[in-house]
Amino acid sequence: MTEAQYNAAIAIYHPTGGRKVGKIYDIRDTDNTSPNDLTVSGGGGTRFLADGTLETVPFEMPKIDYSTGQAAFLIEPARTNYISDQNINFFEKSGATVSVHPTIKSPIDGDAYHIQAASVGASAYVYLSGAVSSGQVQSIFIRSLSGVQTIAILNHNSQGVVQIDENWKRFEALYVAGSPGATNFYAVDFRGGSTTDVLVALPQLEDGINATTPIITNGSAVTRTALSASITVPAGVTSIEEKVDGVVNTITTIPATYTMPNGALEYVKFL
């Protein structure tokens, strides 16, 4: 585990076990009184850095993520990205052209490979036919080439019109049974919106109701394993307070081992 993976203040309060009551200790356990407290398995994939860029994360590495705007220990379930190749040049095209942009980088590690510029005249779209089914969520990164624009993505025509600018932004949408083109994954749909040129990156299709951090593919579907993180609860703890996805929970039935829940874990207090 490297220092770079622990560059956020995720705090754990230890009232006993050689630690001072009320003093904050982070997950690095820098005082080295109990170096084996944190157990991590699975995981990998990607995480958002403080500056909004995306980087890959090694397997069995705690994931400090800033996608919520502040540091959080991100625990995610196993997910598969069914978009086997995120290079949308391999998507179906109706009246559209697709090419790699020569200078603008993607949000993932500054790698231009995943960036595609789609430009057309009128009534055109780039899509995967019949890819989406019930119980799945679609997501994609998109930005404009110039100023504020509107464009339809993910859902058919005007159902998926969003506002974009020259910053990368991720959008997501659920499958909607019975809507036009519901089973199609639209990377861009120029029949809705004001622009004829956009940049898109990292299309993702996964089971669930919320998109998880991007899973990189290049020719076949990829599964990110579930991340599991746990820590031994010191003797004498009478309650555990955790803040997950902005909600504070209090645990009064104290386990021998505390397992971090799925979500963005801002802090844990052993009291």
CORKA-V485825 format. One line per field, one symbol per residue. ss: DSSP state (2 for helix, 1 for strand, 0 for the rest). phi: phi as a letter, one per 40 degrees, with the letter a starting at -180 (. if undefined). psi: psi as a letter, one per 20 degrees, with the letter a starting at -180 (. if undefined). A space follows every 50 residues. Layout:
# CORKA-V485825
ss = ???
phi = ???
psi = ???
This chain:
# CORKA-V485825
ss = 00222200001110000000000111000000000001111110011100 00011100100001100000011110001110001002220111001110 00000001000222011110000011110000000111111111000011 11110022221111000011111100000000001111111110001111 11111110000000000100011100111111000000011111001111 100000111000111111110
phi = .bdccbcaccbbcbcbggbccgccbcccfccgcacbdcbbaggggbaccc cgcbbcbccgbdbcbbccgacaccbbccabccccbcccccccbbgbbbac ccbccccbfgccdccbbbbacbfaababcgcbbdgbbbaacaaccagcbb acagccfccbcbcbbcbcbcbaaccbcgcdgdcccccabccbhbbbaabb afcabachbbcbddbcbahacbbccccbbaaccccgcbabbbbbfgbcbb bbccccbcbccchcccabbcb
psi = pqhhikkqmoqppoiakjqppiqpprihliikhmijgpppqbcacrqprh jirqqqpqqkppooqkhiirpqoooqrpqpoiohoiojhirqpojqqpqp pihprriokkoihipppppadrmqrpropkhqrqjqpqqqqqrrhoaprq qpqgqpcihkpqprbjqpqpqqqqpopiqpkhiqoogqoiipaiqjprpq qlqpprqaippaqpoprmiqqpppqqppprqppqqipiqppqopkippqp pioprhpppprqaoohrppo.
